Amino acid sequence: MRGGGGSGTFYFLIDVSKFSGSAEELAYELLLKYNIATVPGIAYGESTKNFLRFGIGVENLSDIKNSLQIIKNLCS
């Protein structure tokens, strides 16, 4: 998903604790390999360190579904 939040953007925290590395490593991989921009949860405090913040704004439904499927596959 391409970045750029707007006034109509919704944000979700996705549990990525099943990923073999850290949320930061996953965020980096998603960005470099899949062009999916997320924010590691640790940016919002220790209690969210195993999460990624995922923004859904102007992206089309197909891109959202594909992005979520990629994250799911990497965390299983």
C-alpha positions in Angstrom: 0.0 0.0 0.0 1.3 3.4 -0.8 1.7 5.9 2.0 -0.1 9.1 2.5 -2.8 9.3 5.1 -5.7 11.6 4.7 -8.7 12.8 6.6 -10.6 9.6 5.6 -7.9 7.2 6.7 -8.6 4.4 9.2 -5.8 2.8 11.1 -5.7 -0.8 12.5 -3.2 -2.5 14.7 -2.4 -6.0 13.5 -0.9 -8.6 15.8 2.2 -10.0 14.1 3.6 -11.9 17.1 3.7 -15.1 15.0 6.2 -13.6 12.6 9.7 -15.1 13.2 11.3 -11.8 13.7 10.4 -8.4 15.2 7.6 -6.2 14.0 10.3 -3.7 12.8 11.9 -6.4 10.6 8.5 -7.3 9.2 7.7 -3.6 8.5 11.0 -3.3 6.7 10.4 -6.5 4.6 6.9 -5.4 3.7 8.1 -2.0 2.5 11.1 -3.3 0.5 9.7 -6.5 -1.0 6.0 -5.7 -1.3 5.7 -1.9 -1.3 3.4 -2.1 1.7 3.9 0.8 4.2 3.2 0.0 7.9 4.5 1.4 11.2 5.9 -0.9 13.9 3.7 -0.8 17.0 6.7 -0.1 19.3 6.4 3.5 18.0 3.2 3.7 20.2 4.6 2.1 23.3 5.8 -1.2 24.7 2.3 -2.7 24.9 2.0 -2.6 21.1 5.5 -3.9 20.2 4.2 -7.0 18.5 1.8 -5.1 16.3 2.0 -3.2 13.0 -0.1 -0.1 12.4 -1.8 -0.5 9.0 -3.6 2.4 7.4 -6.5 2.1 5.0 -7.4 5.3 3.2 -7.8 5.8 -0.5 -6.5 2.3 -1.5 -8.8 0.1 -3.5 -10.3 -3.0 -1.9 -8.2 -5.4 -4.0 -4.9 -3.8 -2.8 -6.1 -3.9 0.8 -7.0 -7.6 0.5 -3.7 -8.5 -1.2 -1.7 -6.6 1.4 -3.5 -8.3 4.3 -3.0 -11.7 2.7 0.8 -11.0 2.3 1.0 -10.1 6.0 -1.0 -13.1 7.0 1.2 -15.4 4.9 4.4 -14.0 6.5 3.0 -14.5 10.0 1.9 -18.0 9.6 
